[in-house]
Amino acid sequence: MKYERQHLAILKSRMAEPRRRMQIIMGPRQVGKSTLAYQFCDGTDIPYDYFAADGVSRFDTSWIPNHWQEARMKMDLHSDKERILIFDEIQKIEGWSEQVKKEWDEDTRMKRNLKVILLGSSRVLLQKGLNESLEGRFEPIRMGYWDWNEMRDSFGFTMQQYIYFGGFPGLANDIHDEDRWRRLMEDTIITPILTRDILEIEEIRNPALLRQVFELACIESARELSLTKMQGTIRSGTVPTIKNYLNILDQTMTVKPMQKYAPSVIKEKNSVPKMQVFNSAFRNRYGQFTFEEAVTNPTEWGRQVESAVGSHLANRSLLDSFELLYWRDEHKKECDFVLKKGQALVAIEVKSSSVDDTSGFEKFKQLHGEHITSAFIVGPEGLPLEDFFSLDIKQLFRKK
């Protein structure tokens, strides 16, 4: 039996409730959205219909209403008291949200107990449709990349393997052949994101530049990198274009350009960003160190650990609704991660050895202590990585 993520229990609970809202399962590629739907279908006694939009023309305006009507006919034919209709990769259909709204409202008007589950991998495109047409009619189930506990329990990952290879379950059995793993990362994850998923969001005038921005941002994960320096390294594009591409990569859960914390929102938005991948696999697809080389190189492994901690926080920032930032003063004193929710702050420093400097972390606490609800060091001298990756981040924002 396949590993059951916690989202399955959430979906089961919501589908057992009276029909009130559509359930939207959303998240990046290869995190198990379709598997979640299959597992739900295997365990339910409610009749259902499952349709996937893969291979369907995006301009086929009849695909959604035709399948919706098919489900209604089956419901009437079998005198079902309730039925479930599931659409996978719904965002691939042009104007999907308007069509869904029309059919959902028709069932509501007719008091037809047809419940709906929608799945999609393009978070931005989904959110746009949800905000434009389906306000008040849906409830999201957000899925992020697999975390440490899931990769350990399902695939026997060690902590070092998780830090380096990240949380892609579909590639977990390929990590012992790193060349193969990198090819699969490129062919099954990265290229589809850059050449298909992003093109569903908006027109990309320079796909080659987009890839260059993505690769450089991945390589520099856990480091500050100004847009001007990126432009100089790539030797292509304009700063506004690079900034736009970084924002798109953030929205597709690949790379986050973390801004520097500042009391002024304007200063925060105009700061030099610190690159942060959402999954360690993105960084190490392009990294210069093999797994064995990284593990035995203290400097490199320190960056690996910091980037992996940042990946976990980047995922949780979307699932738990907080801002992920960093802090550095004019003397280059730095706090690795600052979590912000309303006025509440959480300060986190990653320390891979006893000689690592924590003066920036201490200074940040002194300057902003009145708003800090939690502050701690992750690493051998502080909270063990195993404990950090098991934390309930939401609890950190509550005053002790």
N, C-alpha and C positions, 0 to 999 in steps of 0.2 A: 504493500500500500504506500502511495506517495505521501510525503511529509505534509501535514496539515498546518498551514499558517493560521495565526490567530484570527485572520480576517474571515475564515470559514464560519466560525462560531457567530461572528457579528452578522454575516449574511443570513445564516439560518434564523437567527433571532428576529431580524427585521422582516424576513419573508413570512414568518409565522404571525406577524401583526396584521390587522385589517389593512386593506389597500388604502394607502394615503399618498405615498410618494414612490417614484421610480428610484431604484438603486443604481448608482453609477460607480462602477469599479474602474478606477483610473490609476495609471502608473506607467513607468518607463518599460522599455522592451525587456523581455526575458526575466520577469520577476514572478510569473505564475498567475497572471490574471485569468487566462483561459483554463488553466489547471484548476483554479479555484472554482470556476463555473462548472467544470466537469465533476469535481468532487461534490459540489452541491447537488447537481442533477442525480448523481449516483445514490445520494442518500435521502432524496425526497420522495414522498408518496404523491406529491402534487403533479398532475400532468404538465408537461412543458414542451415548448418548441424552441430549438436552438438554431440560429442562422448566423453565419459569418460573412462579413463583407469582403473578405479576401478575394481578389479576382473580379469583383464587380466594378463596372464603370462608375466612376465618381459622379457622373452626370445622369445616372439611371434614377430618375425621380419616381419610378414606380416600384422599386425594389422594397422599400420600407412599407408603403401602404399595402402592397400585394401580400407580403408575408404576414402583416398584421391582420388582414382580412382572413387569411388562411387559418390563423390561430383562432379567430372568432368563430369561423365555421366549424372547426373541430370541437370547440367548446360547446356550441349549440348541438352538434351532432351527438356528442357523448353526454350531454346534459351535465357538464362539469359545473360544480359549484364555484370552483376557482381554477385558474390555469396560469402558467408562467410563460412569458415571452422573453427570449434572450437574444440580443443582437451583439455580436462581437465585432470589434474594430469599426464601430458605428461612425467614427469621425471621417472615415474614408468616403462617405457619401456627401456630396455637395448639398448644402441646405438641410442637413439631417435634423437639426433641432426644430425647425419649423414643421417638418413632416411629423416628427414625434409628438410635438405639442398638439397638432391637429388630431392625431389618432388617440392620444391619451385623453384629451378633453372630450372627445366623442364617447369613449368608454365611460368616463366619469358621468357625463350627461345621461347615458343609458343605464347607469348603475351596474355596469358589467364588471365582474370581479376578475379582470385580467391584469395580473401583476407583471411588472416589467423590470428587467435587468439589462443595463447597457454596459459594454466594456469598451475601453479605448486606451491607446498608448500615447496619443499626442495630447499632453496635459493642456497646452495653450489653446489648441483648436477646440478641445472639449470644453474648456472653461469659457471660451468666447461664446460658443453655442448655448451653454447653460445660462450664462448671464444675459444673453440677448433674448432668449425665447422661453426658457423653462424655469424661471424664477419661481420658487415656492412649490415646484412640482417634483423636486429630486432631492436625494440625500447621497452624498459621496461616500465611498469606501476607498480611501487612498492607500495604495500599496507602494512601498519603497523597495530599495534593494535589500537583499537578505542580510541580516545582521550576524554577528559573531555566534550567538547562541544557535541560530537556525543552521548555519553552515557546519557548526560542530556537531549538532545532534543528528543532522541528516546525512552528512558526508564525512564525518570524522576529522574535520579540519583542525589542525593545531592553531594556536594563536598566531604563530609566525606565518603560516600559510594564509590565514585570513587577512593579516595585515598586508601581505604582498599581493595575493591574487583576488582579494575582494569577495563580493557577494553575488556571483552569477551562478545559480544552481545548474544551468545547462552546460557549463564548462567545468564543473567541479571535478569530473573524472578525467580531465585532460591536462591537469596541471603538472603531471610528472613528465610530460613531453612539452617543454616550454615553447619550442618552435611551433609545434602544432597548436598549442594554446593561443599564441599570438596571432597565428593565421586565422583561427576561428574567431578571436576577438574582432579582428578586422572585417572578416567576411560576414559574420552573423550578427554582430552588434553595431560596430562603428559605421561601416559603410551604409547599412540601411538607415541609420539615424541621420547621417549627413546628406544622403542622396534622396531619401524618400520622406522620412518623417518631417524634417525641417521644411522641405518644399511644400508640405501641406499647410504650413503656417503662413508663409508669405514667399514672394518671389525673391530669390537670391541671385543677385546680378553677377557675383563673382564666387562660384562654388570652390574654386581653387584656394582663394583667400580664406574662405570659411574653414576649410580643412587645415590650412596653415595656422590659423588662430587657435583652432581646437588642439592641434598637436603641441604647439608651443605652450599653451595654457596647461595641458596635461603634464608635460615635462617639468614645468615650473611650479607644480602644485606644492603648497605650503611656503611659497615665497612671494614677496611683493614684486609686482611687475607693472610698471607704468605703461599706459597705452602708447606713449611716444616711443618708449624703448621697444615695445612690441612691433611698432611700425618700422623702426630702424632695423630690427632683426629680420623681419619678414621682407622688408624692402618692397612693400606693395600696399595699396589701399590708403585710406585716409583714417585719421584718428576717430572721427564720428562713425565711420563704417565698422571699424574694429570694435568700438564700444557697442554698436548695435548687434554685431555678431556674438559678442560675449553675452549680451542680455538674452539672445535667442538660445544660446547653449545652456544658460542658467535655467531657462524655462523648459528645456527638454531634459533636465536633470542629468547633464553630463559634466559641466564645469560651472562653478559659481565664482564670479569675481567679488570676493568679500570686500566690503568697504570698511574704512577705519572708523571706529566709534568716536563720536564727538557730540557734545551737548547740542551743537547747532546742526540741524538737518542739512542745511546747505553745505557746510564744511564736510559732512559725512558723505554726501553724494558726490562731491568733487575731489575726494581723496584718491590716493594711489591704491589700486585694488591689490589684494592678495589672492592669488589663484588657489582654488580648492576644487579638486575633483569630487564628484558625488560617489564614486566607486573606485577603490584602489586599482582595479583592473585597468581603468583608463590610463592612469599614470604609468603603470608598468608595461603596458603594451609598447610604450615608446621609451622606457627607461634604459639606461646604459648598463644597468647591473642585472645579472641573473639573480634568481632567488638565493642561491648559495653565496654569491658574491655580496649581496645586500645584507644578508644575515651576519656575515663575518666582518663587515665594514661598519665600525661604530658610528661614524659621521653619517653615512648613508642610511643606516638603520634608524638613526634618530629622526631623520626626515621622513622615512617610511612610516614610523609610528605616528608622528605629528600629522601627516597627511591622512592616515587611516582614522585617527581620532576626528579630524575635520570632516572626513567623508561621512562618518556616523552622525555627526552633528548637522551636516548639511541635509541629510535625509530627514532627521528628526525635526529640523526647522520647518519643513513642509507639512509633516504629519502632526506636529504639535503647535504650529502657528507661532513661531518666534523668529526674530531677526538674528542672523549669524554674522558677527563682525569680528574685527581684531582691533588692537590698540597699540599705538606707538607714539612717543613724544618726540620733541625736537632733538633730544639727546640719544635717540634710537633705543630707548628703554621700551620693551614690548611685552604685552600680554597676548598670548597666542590666540585665545578665543574669548569673545564677549557675546553672551546671549542676552537679547533684549526683548522684553515683553511688556508693553506699556512703559512704566517708569522703572520696573524691576530689572536688575542686571544680575547675570551669573558670570563669574570670571573663572577661566580654566587655563592652566599652564601645563604643557606637556614637557616632562623632564625625563630624558632617557638615561642620564648618568648623574652621579653625585656632584660633578663639577659644573653642571649646567647652571647658567646665571638665572636667578629668579627675581632680580631687583626690579624689573619692569612690572612683574606680577604684583609685587609688594607695593610699588608706587601707585599702580592703578587702584588697588584696594584703599590706599590712603586718600586718594583724590575723590573717589566715588563711593566710599563706604556706606553713605546714607541710603544709597539705592541698591546695594548689593545684598541679595538674599542668600547667595551661596558662593563660595570661592574655594577652590581646591586644586591640588597638583595631581596630575595623572602620571604614573610611572613608578619605578622602583622605590623612589623616596616618598611616594604619596599613595594615592589610590591605585591599587593594581588594575591592570588593563581588563582583566576578567570581570572585575567589579564595575568598572566604568561602563563597559559595553552592556551591562545588565541593568544600568540605572533607569529609573523612570524619570526622564528629563523634566516632565511637567512638575514634578514634586520640588525641583530645585528653585522654582520661582515663588515658593511659599515661605513666608517669613518664619524662622524657627522661634 
